[in-house]
Amino acid sequence: MRLWFRIRESLHELPVVNFQPICYKLVPMLKKLLSKIIGFNNNLTLRVRLVALTAAGLALTMAVWGVIHLNALDRILVEQQRKRLEGVAEMVGAFYQHFPTRQGIATLDSTLKDHIQTDVRLARIDIMEIRRNTVNYVAGASRVPYEWPDHLVAEIGAKGKSHSIKLEKEGGPSLGLLYPVSGDTKDSRIVVGIIAFSLTNAEIMSRARQLLLVSSAGLLLAILLLLGLSYGRLIGRPLETIIKTIDEFQKGRYVERIPIARRDEWGQLAEHFNQMAGEIQKVMERNENLTRHLEERVREETLNVIGLQKQVDDLKQLTALGHLTANLAHDLGTPLHSIAGLARLMIEQEGWPPEAARKLNVIVKQTQRLNEIIQNVRRATRLPEPHLELTTVHKILGETLPLVEPLIQKRQITIEVRLEQSVAALYADRYRIQTALLNIVQNSIEAMPQGGVIRISARDDRAARTVAIAIADNGPGIEASLLQRVCDPFVSSHQGEGMRGLGLAIVRDIIRAHNGRMDIQSAPGSGACVNLYLRMDDAAAG
């Protein structure tokens, strides 16, 4: 405690050793080094960064701490030397006060010279008298030349407080002391000036610096060695375990956990990772269950789509067969009626031979039989009554559009669907409406072999109590000569084999069966638009 008080007093009493230039040079270097270690060089490992950062921090701390201690030690040595010089100055001043005569001054001067020759540590002793602000040299002895500044001597005499100065002389570093002697008269003041060599102090400081440098280097090396050895246990192995667990986790082994049971930062990290891994495992299990469920739903919906496609194809074939049968019945029925009528007229005429009359009766019966067969075929191919149910346009399109997806992908055709969310529900046979929509979309696809866009929209017409469905394409359109007959059976703009011209005829019949209506708008080169108007649900209409 006493040593600390002495150090503190010496720090206040003596000039402070300025080590700011050292810090100004050292700090930027360390800052630059730390910047490279921490942020700019991403190739450095954590061990190298940790060791370098610790070494830089320790070096800076030891440098500042060493400068402070060396400064304090220097102050202590100076203080001790100053006290010794003050004792000499007090003795010289007391002698002069007791023997102020010429003989006493001569004796004092001779004694001082002998003392200077005997004590190699002393470089100079001067006795100065201050009278009326004038400094006069009284006596003294010296090894080195030096003149005390008069203003400084006068100031020390006025203040009555000793003052020390560090000097550099030919004999080496020295300490100068101006000491005011107590007990002076009113007219004069005595100030003793002493200069002593500080070689011992310089040697002590040099050895202290060497000892501090060696001890700091040894301590830094020991700390770095201990840090390097403890890195594996404190950081290396836990980090390797965490990385290995994360690698296993990335491979899909979600049951892996970090086996770290310590309660330090690694333990907290392991605990949080294990909690996160548990949540991820639960999410993955839910995703697997959801995926399995979705696969089952997709399988079921695929079967439903296949069944729906079969029903639509059957309905189209039945409708086409009905149209074909109706035309055949019309084309065959008229000649049969004519043949039967003529045969009856001939039978009514008398005079036919029995064999001729019998053959005429056979003709009449056979024509009746053929007509009955045609009517039976018409009844067999007639579409059943619509099975009406409450449905929506959204649902019908959702079940219909997947059926044409292979065709539009093959021909690079895009289907744009724009439905108002408030489109009312309607009562309809969804299979027949799907058949109608399929026929219209397929016609648009056939009209655009190089690709194009099909736009499907739906809106409510509250005033007409209908739901309007529009299917438009940007194909070549329909010629004006065909536009009025395009819904007639077997009327088609496409040339080719097979039954052509039944698609729109089927659509027209389906819409009529729903008490709706249909119109077609087209111009050559501007595409075509088919509008379907179906009665909306009574509750929605009201």
C-alpha positions in Angstrom: 0.0 0.0 0.0 2.9 2.4 0.9 4.5 1.6 -2.4 1.3 2.5 -4.3 1.0 5.8 -2.4 4.6 6.6 -3.3 4.0 5.7 -7.0 0.9 7.8 -7.0 2.7 10.8 -5.4 5.6 10.4 -7.8 3.2 10.4 -10.7 1.8 13.8 -9.6 5.1 15.4 -8.6 7.4 14.4 -11.4 7.0 15.0 -15.2 5.0 12.2 -16.8 6.8 10.0 -19.2 4.9 10.5 -22.5 4.2 7.2 -24.1 1.4 8.4 -26.3 3.6 8.3 -29.5 4.2 4.6 -28.8 0.5 3.9 -28.5 -0.3 6.0 -31.6 2.0 3.8 -33.6 1.0 0.5 -31.9 -2.8 0.9 -32.0 -3.1 1.4 -35.8 -0.9 -1.7 -36.3 -3.0 -3.8 -34.0 -6.2 -2.4 -35.5 -5.1 -3.4 -38.9 -4.0 -6.8 -37.7 -7.3 -7.4 -35.9 -9.3 -6.3 -39.0 -7.5 -8.9 -41.1 -7.9 -11.5 -38.5 -11.6 -10.9 -37.8 -13.2 -9.9 -41.0 -11.1 -9.7 -44.2 -9.3 -13.0 -44.4 -11.9 -15.7 -44.6 -9.3 -18.4 -45.2 -8.1 -18.4 -41.6 -9.3 -21.1 -39.3 -11.0 -20.3 -36.0 -8.0 -21.6 -34.1 -5.6 -19.2 -35.9 -8.0 -16.3 -35.5 -8.5 -17.0 -31.8 -4.8 -17.4 -31.2 -3.9 -14.3 -33.2 -6.7 -12.2 -31.5 -5.5 -13.4 -28.1 -1.9 -12.7 -28.9 -2.7 -9.2 -30.2 -4.8 -8.4 -27.1 -2.2 -9.7 -24.7 0.6 -7.9 -26.5 -1.3 -4.6 -26.4 -2.2 -5.1 -22.7 1.3 -6.1 -21.7 2.8 -3.1 -23.7 0.6 -0.6 -21.9 1.0 -2.3 -18.6 4.8 -2.5 -19.0 5.1 1.2 -19.9 3.0 2.1 -16.9 5.2 0.0 -14.6 8.5 1.3 -16.1 7.2 4.8 -15.7 6.4 4.2 -12.1 9.7 2.5 -11.4 11.5 5.5 -13.0 9.6 7.9 -10.8 10.5 5.9 -7.7 14.2 5.9 -8.6 14.1 9.6 -9.3 12.3 10.2 -6.0 14.9 8.2 -4.1 17.8 10.1 -5.8 16.0 13.4 -5.2 15.6 12.7 -1.5 19.3 11.9 -1.2 20.2 15.1 -3.0 17.8 17.1 -0.8 19.7 15.7 2.2 23.0 16.9 0.8 21.5 20.3 -0.1 20.1 20.6 3.4 23.5 19.9 4.9 25.3 22.3 2.6 22.7 25.0 3.3 22.9 24.5 7.1 26.7 24.8 7.0 26.5 28.0 5.0 24.0 29.5 7.4 26.3 28.8 10.4 29.5 30.0 8.7 28.5 32.9 6.4 31.9 34.5 6.7 34.5 34.6 4.0 36.6 32.0 5.8 33.6 29.8 6.2 32.7 30.2 2.6 36.3 29.3 1.6 36.2 26.3 3.8 32.8 25.3 2.4 34.1 25.7 -1.2 37.1 23.5 -0.4 34.9 20.9 1.3 32.5 20.8 -1.7 35.4 20.3 -4.1 36.7 17.4 -1.9 33.2 16.0 -1.7 32.8 16.1 -5.5 36.1 14.4 -6.0 35.2 11.7 -3.4 31.6 11.0 -4.5 31.7 10.0 -8.2 27.9 10.2 -8.2 27.9 14.0 -7.8 28.5 16.1 -10.9 28.0 19.7 -9.5 27.1 21.6 -6.3 26.3 25.3 -6.4 25.3 27.7 -3.6 23.3 30.7 -4.9 22.0 33.7 -3.0 19.0 35.7 -4.2 19.0 39.3 -3.0 16.6 41.8 -4.4 15.6 39.5 -7.3 19.3 39.1 -8.2 21.0 35.7 -8.3 24.6 35.7 -7.0 26.9 32.7 -7.1 28.4 32.1 -3.6 30.4 28.9 -3.7 30.4 25.5 -5.3 32.3 22.7 -7.1 31.7 20.9 -10.4 32.7 18.1 -12.7 30.6 19.3 -15.6 29.9 22.8 -16.9 26.4 24.1 -16.3 24.7 27.4 -15.6 21.4 27.4 -13.7 18.8 29.6 -15.3 18.4 32.8 -13.1 14.7 33.0 -13.6 14.3 29.4 -12.5 16.5 29.9 -9.4 14.5 33.1 -8.6 11.2 31.3 -9.0 12.3 28.4 -6.7 13.5 30.8 -4.1 10.2 32.7 -4.3 8.0 29.6 -4.0 10.2 28.0 -1.4 9.7 24.5 -2.9 12.4 22.3 -4.4 12.4 21.4 -8.1 14.1 18.6 -10.0 15.2 18.5 -13.7 16.3 15.6 -15.8 19.5 16.5 -17.7 21.7 14.8 -20.3 25.4 15.6 -19.6 28.6 14.3 -21.0 29.0 11.9 -18.1 25.5 10.4 -18.8 22.0 11.0 -17.7 21.8 13.3 -14.7 19.3 14.7 -12.2 19.4 18.4 -11.3 17.9 19.7 -8.0 17.2 23.3 -6.9 16.6 23.3 -3.2 15.6 26.4 -1.2 17.2 26.5 2.2 14.9 27.3 5.1 15.8 30.0 7.7 16.8 32.7 5.2 16.8 36.4 6.2 14.2 38.8 4.9 16.7 40.4 2.5 18.1 37.2 0.9 17.3 33.6 0.1 19.7 30.7 -0.3 19.2 28.1 -3.1 21.4 25.1 -3.4 21.7 23.5 -6.9 23.0 19.9 -7.1 23.5 17.8 -10.2 24.0 14.0 -9.7 24.6 11.3 -12.3 21.8 8.8 -12.8 23.8 5.9 -14.2 22.5 3.5 -11.6 19.0 4.5 -12.4 19.6 4.0 -16.1 21.1 0.6 -15.5 18.2 -0.4 -13.3 15.7 0.8 -15.9 17.6 -1.0 -18.7 17.5 -4.3 -16.8 13.9 -3.7 -15.8 13.0 -3.3 -19.5 14.9 -6.5 -20.4 13.2 -8.4 -17.6 9.8 -7.0 -18.6 10.3 -8.0 -22.2 11.5 -11.5 -21.4 8.8 -12.1 -18.8 6.1 -10.8 -21.1 7.3 -12.9 -24.0 7.5 -16.0 -21.8 4.0 -15.3 -20.4 2.5 -14.7 -23.8 4.1 -17.9 -25.2 2.8 -19.9 -22.2 -0.7 -18.5 -22.6 -0.7 -19.2 -26.4 0.6 -22.7 -25.7 -2.1 -23.3 -23.1 -4.7 -21.8 -25.5 -3.5 -24.0 -28.4 -3.6 -27.2 -26.2 -7.0 -26.4 -24.7 -8.5 -25.5 -28.1 -9.1 -29.2 -29.0 -11.0 -29.9 -25.8 -12.9 -26.7 -25.5 -13.7 -26.0 -29.2 -12.3 -28.5 -31.6 -14.0 -31.7 -30.5 -17.4 -30.2 -29.7 -17.3 -28.4 -33.0 -16.4 -31.6 -34.9 -19.2 -33.4 -33.2 -21.7 -30.7 -34.2 -20.5 -30.7 -37.8 -20.7 -34.4 -38.0 -24.3 -34.4 -36.6 -25.3 -31.7 -39.0 -23.9 -33.7 -42.0 -25.8 -36.7 -40.9 -28.9 -34.6 -40.6 -28.5 -33.2 -44.1 -28.3 -36.8 -45.4 -31.9 -37.4 -44.2 -31.1 -39.0 -40.9 -33.4 -36.8 -38.9 -33.1 -38.9 -35.7 -29.5 -37.8 -35.2 -28.9 -35.5 -32.2 -25.8 -33.7 -30.9 -24.6 -35.7 -27.9 -23.2 -32.8 -25.8 -24.5 -32.7 -22.2 -22.4 -29.8 -20.9 -24.1 -26.7 -19.7 -21.8 -24.2 -21.4 -22.3 -22.4 -24.7 -21.8 -25.6 -26.6 -24.4 -27.3 -24.5 -26.9 -24.5 -25.2 -26.1 -24.7 -28.9 -26.6 -28.5 -28.8 -29.8 -28.1 -26.9 -31.3 -25.6 -29.4 -30.2 -27.7 -32.3 -31.7 -30.8 -30.9 -35.0 -29.0 -30.3 -34.9 -27.7 -33.9 -34.1 -31.2 -35.1 -37.1 -32.6 -33.2 -39.4 -30.0 -34.8 -38.0 -30.7 -38.2 -38.4 -34.4 -37.7 -42.1 -33.8 -36.8 -42.6 -31.6 -39.8 -41.0 -34.2 -42.1 -43.2 -36.9 -40.7 -46.2 -34.8 -41.3 -45.0 -34.0 -44.8 -44.5 -37.7 -45.5 -48.1 -38.4 -44.3 -49.4 -35.5 -46.3 -47.5 -36.7 -49.4 -48.8 -40.2 -48.9 -52.3 -38.8 -48.6 -51.9 -36.6 -51.6 -50.6 -39.5 -53.7 -53.7 -41.5 -52.7 -55.9 -38.5 -53.6 -54.1 -38.0 -56.9 -54.6 -41.7 -57.7 -58.3 -41.5 -56.8 -58.8 -38.3 -58.8 -56.9 -39.9 -61.8 -59.3 -42.8 -61.7 -62.2 -40.4 -61.5 -60.8 -38.4 -64.5 -60.4 -41.6 -66.5 -64.0 -42.7 -65.6 -65.2 -39.2 -66.5 -63.4 -39.3 -69.8 -65.0 -42.7 -70.6 -68.4 -41.3 -69.7 -67.9 -38.3 -71.9 -66.6 -40.4 -74.8 -69.6 -42.7 -74.5 -72.0 -39.8 -74.4 -70.3 -38.3 -77.5 -70.5 -41.6 -79.3 -74.1 -42.1 -78.3 -75.0 -38.5 -79.4 -73.2 -39.0 -82.7 -74.9 -42.3 -83.3 -78.3 -40.7 -82.5 -77.7 -38.0 -85.1 -76.6 -40.6 -87.6 -79.7 -42.7 -86.9 -82.0 -39.7 -87.1 -80.5 -38.9 -90.5 -80.8 -42.5 -91.7 -84.3 -42.7 -90.4 -85.2 -39.5 -92.3 -83.4 -40.7 -95.5 -84.9 -44.2 -95.3 -88.3 -43.4 -93.9 -89.5 -41.3 -96.8 -88.9 -44.0 -99.5 -90.3 -46.7 -97.2 -93.5 -44.6 -96.7 -93.7 -44.1 -100.4 -93.3 -47.8 -101.2 -95.8 -48.8 -98.5 -98.3 -46.2 -99.8 -98.0 -47.4 -103.4 -98.3 -51.0 -102.4 -101.6 -50.2 -100.5 -103.0 -48.4 -103.5 -102.2 -51.3 -105.7 -103.8 -53.8 -103.3 -107.0 -51.6 -103.3 -107.3 -52.1 -107.0 -109.1 -55.3 -107.8 -108.3 -57.8 -110.4 -104.8 -58.8 -109.2 -103.9 -62.4 -109.4 -103.8 -64.1 -106.0 -100.0 -64.5 -106.2 -99.5 -60.8 -107.1 -101.9 -59.7 -104.3 -100.0 -61.9 -101.8 -96.7 -60.3 -102.8 -98.1 -56.8 -102.6 -99.2 -57.6 -99.0 -95.7 -58.9 -98.2 -94.2 -55.6 -99.5 -96.6 -53.6 -97.2 -95.8 -55.8 -94.2 -92.0 -55.6 -94.8 -92.0 -51.8 -95.2 -93.9 -51.6 -91.9 -91.3 -54.0 -90.3 -88.4 -51.9 -91.6 -90.1 -48.7 -90.3 -90.5 -50.4 -86.9 -86.9 -51.4 -86.8 -85.8 -47.8 -87.6 -88.0 -46.4 -84.8 -86.5 -49.0 -82.4 -83.0 -47.9 -83.3 -83.9 -44.3 -82.8 -85.4 -45.1 -79.4 -82.3 -47.1 -78.5 -79.9 -44.3 -79.4 -81.9 -41.5 -78.0 -80.1 -39.7 -75.1 -81.7 -40.2 -71.7 -83.2 -37.4 -69.8 -80.7 -35.0 -68.3 -79.7 -35.8 -64.7 -79.8 -32.4 -63.2 -77.9 -31.5 -60.1 -76.7 -28.4 -58.3 -73.2 -27.6 -59.5 -70.9 -24.6 -60.4 -69.0 -23.5 -63.4 -65.8 -23.7 -61.3 -66.3 -27.3 -60.6 -67.3 -28.3 -64.1 -64.2 -26.6 -65.6 -62.0 -28.1 -62.9 -63.1 -31.6 -64.1 -63.1 -30.8 -67.8 -59.8 -29.0 -68.5 -57.5 -31.8 -67.3 -59.0 -34.0 -70.1 -57.6 -31.7 -72.8 -54.2 -31.0 -71.2 -52.3 -33.6 -73.4 -53.7 -31.9 -76.5 -52.8 -28.4 -75.6 -49.3 -29.4 -74.5 -48.8 -31.1 -77.8 -49.9 -28.1 -79.9 -48.4 -25.4 -77.5 -51.8 -23.9 -76.8 -52.5 -21.9 -73.6 -55.9 -21.9 -71.9 -56.7 -18.8 -69.9 -59.6 -19.0 -67.4 -61.2 -15.9 -66.0 -64.2 -16.6 -63.8 -65.9 -14.2 -61.5 -65.9 -15.4 -57.9 -69.6 -14.6 -57.6 -70.8 -16.7 -60.6 -74.1 -18.3 -59.5 -74.7 -22.0 -59.2 -76.8 -23.8 -61.8 -78.8 -27.0 -62.2 -77.3 -29.0 -65.0 -76.2 -32.5 -66.0 -72.5 -32.0 -65.4 -71.4 -34.9 -67.7 -73.4 -33.4 -70.6 -72.1 -29.9 -70.0 -68.6 -31.3 -69.9 -69.2 -33.0 -73.2 -70.4 -29.7 -74.7 -67.3 -27.8 -73.3 -65.0 -30.6 -74.6 -66.4 -30.4 -78.1 -66.0 -26.6 -78.2 -62.4 -26.7 -76.8 -61.5 -29.5 -79.2 -62.8 -27.5 -82.2 -60.7 -24.6 -81.1 -57.6 -26.8 -80.7 -58.1 -28.3 -84.2 -58.5 -24.7 -85.6 -55.0 -23.7 -84.2 -52.5 -26.4 -85.3 -49.6 -23.9 -84.8 -50.6 -23.0 -81.3 -52.6 -20.2 -79.8 -54.7 -19.1 -76.8 -58.1 -20.2 -75.7 -59.9 -17.9 -73.3 -62.7 -19.2 -71.1 -64.8 -16.8 -69.0 -68.1 -16.9 -67.1 -70.4 -14.2 -65.7 -73.9 -13.8 -64.3 -76.7 -12.1 -66.1 -79.1 -11.4 -63.3 -81.6 -9.7 -65.6 -81.9 -12.8 -67.9 -81.5 -15.2 -64.9 -78.7 -17.0 -66.8 -75.0 -17.9 -66.4 -73.1 -17.0 -69.6 -70.0 -19.1 -70.5 -67.8 -17.9 -73.3 -65.1 -20.0 -75.0 -63.0 -17.9 -77.5 -59.9 -18.6 -79.5 -57.6 -16.6 -81.7 -57.7 -19.1 -84.6 -58.6 -18.4 -88.3 -62.3 -18.0 -87.5 -65.4 -19.4 -89.4 -66.3 -18.5 -92.9 -69.5 -16.4 -93.3 -71.0 -19.1 -95.5 -70.6 -21.8 -92.9 -71.5 -19.7 -89.8 -75.3 -20.2 -90.2 -75.0 -23.9 -90.8 -72.1 -24.8 -88.5 -74.4 -26.4 -85.9 -76.0 -28.7 -88.5 -74.9 -32.4 -88.4 -72.0 -33.3 -90.7 -71.4 -29.7 -91.6 -67.6 -29.0 -91.1 -64.9 -26.8 -92.4 -62.3 -29.6 -91.9 -61.7 -31.9 -94.7 -60.8 -35.5 -93.8 -62.1 -39.0 -93.1 -64.4 -39.9 -90.2 -67.6 -38.4 -88.9 -67.1 -34.6 -89.1 -69.5 -31.8 -88.2 -71.1 -33.5 -85.2 -69.4 -31.5 -82.4 -71.4 -28.3 -82.4 -74.5 -30.2 -83.2 -74.0 -32.2 -80.1 -73.4 -29.0 -78.1 -76.6 -27.4 -79.4 -78.7 -30.5 -78.5 -77.2 -30.6 -75.0 -77.8 -26.9 -74.4 -81.4 -27.3 -75.7 -81.9 -30.2 -73.3 -81.1 -27.8 -70.5 -83.5 -25.1 -71.8 -80.6 -22.9 -72.6 -79.4 -21.3 -75.8 -76.2 -21.0 -77.8 -74.7 -18.5 -80.2 -71.5 -18.3 -82.2 -69.6 -15.1 -83.1 -66.8 -15.2 -85.6 -65.1 -13.4 -88.4 -62.4 -14.7 -90.8 -59.0 -14.1 -89.3 -60.3 -13.0 -85.9 -61.0 -16.3 -84.2 -64.3 -17.6 -83.0 -66.3 -17.3 -79.7 -69.0 -19.7 -78.6 -71.4 -18.4 -75.9 -73.5 -20.8 -73.8 -76.4 -19.4 -71.7 -77.7 -21.7 -69.0 -80.4 -21.1 -66.5 -79.0 -20.3 -63.0 -80.2 -21.7 -59.8 -83.6 -20.3 -58.7 -82.2 -19.4 -55.2 -79.3 -17.5 -56.7 -81.6 -15.8 -59.3 -84.0 -14.7 -56.6 
